[in-house]
Amino acid sequence: MEGKPTLTQTPLRQLRAAAPPATPRPPANAHRAPSPARRGARLHRDQGRLPGLRVKYVFLVWLGIFVGSWMVYVHYSSYAELCRGRVCQVVICDQYRKGIISGSICQDLCNLHKVEWRTCLSSIPGQQVYSGLWQGKEVTIKCGIEEGLDPKARSDLAPRQELVLFDKPTRGTSIKEFREMTLSFLKATLGDLPSLPALVGQVLLMADFNKDSRVSLAEAKSVWALLQRNEFLLLLSLQEEHASRLLGSCGDLYVTEGVPHGSWHGAALPPLLHTLLPPALHSALQRWLGPAWPWRAKVAIGLLEFVEELFHGAYGTFYMCETTLANVGYTAQYDFRMADLQQVAPEAAVRRFLQGRRCEHSRDCTYGRDCRAPCDKLMRQCKDDLIQPNLAKVCELLRDYLLPGAPADLRQELGKQLRTCTTLSGLASQVEAHHSLVLSHLKTLLWKEISNTKYS
């Protein structure tokens, strides 16, 4: 026992050397390998999620293909229905070669083929509208197709023989009789106005297409057919500064200056997108894609002057019966041009439509798209005065067209003036004085902002 050292006698250094090395303890936050059971549960959960994601993506791809195919089908089917310029040209040139009609561009259209048809712009089958090129200028070609013409007929077929076109005036009609016939037609269309004899003289002057100081039967038939086209009559009745200039005609086909620039690129969006886009995005698109605000102010002044002309025109009062931004255009210098006059109607035509018309609601008293009169529910007949005059409808357009991007010091006053304008009624007692005052204030406000600048 004596030679054996005790625990207390053993040096501390020797005890530490003899002790086995300590196993390092892992940090508290070290990653622990998942157990086999946990790994299996996670793999099963991921496998269950992947098929669901695949089904969702496959459905979205299928839906996109279906919608795209449907839109392509609708586009091409509507294009075939709306765009029949070839049929129109065949009918016109057939009548020209038979000597039935005449016109200043017939030779270029039918024999020399110098009128180039380009993009179809038609919105209804009965009124063919194309952009084109003639004599090196961008033009718009417009031609009517009668309902009797089969829309499914091939364009290379001859026109149907039973189709009666250009049947007035008849052979043996004197120039005096034709003058009286034209005057009667204009009275029925525009109303009995003292200025109509001057318009008749303008029609007869235009009928002499070859400038030989006489009107042939073919020329008379052609100008009579043109008068039946509402837009052509308006081109004669209104000043050229607000509508595209008439360049030539053949039968009831006529050519005007090229299509004016659209006032807002968003106006050409499909109706479905219009309903889906929020108002804030509409305004943003207008600011990004449209002209600068001062140019928009200049276009708006031209539009207001056009409204003034419709009310105080030389050939009576006219109503805008489809008031949309799509119909508002401008030239390269930002001078206002009405892009489409088809829905501008003479007051006499609107009153004739409303007179004695039976109704249950005001929507039964609607001429065109938005020329609406109130319904007298006691008498169940439409009244004569329209609910909204031209100026009120135009001011509704201008609120969306002018207020976004307007100068800060002008926005409040401009908004106030436009709100006042939109509340105007179509009552005859208010139209003359009140409307003229509101219109004058608006024009003055806008001119003051852009006068003495490059925009004026």
Summary of the structure (lengths in Angstrom):
residues: 456
radius of gyration: 36.9
end to end distance: 123.9
largest distance: 162.0
contacts: 1268
relative contact order: 0.07
helix: 50%
strand: 13%
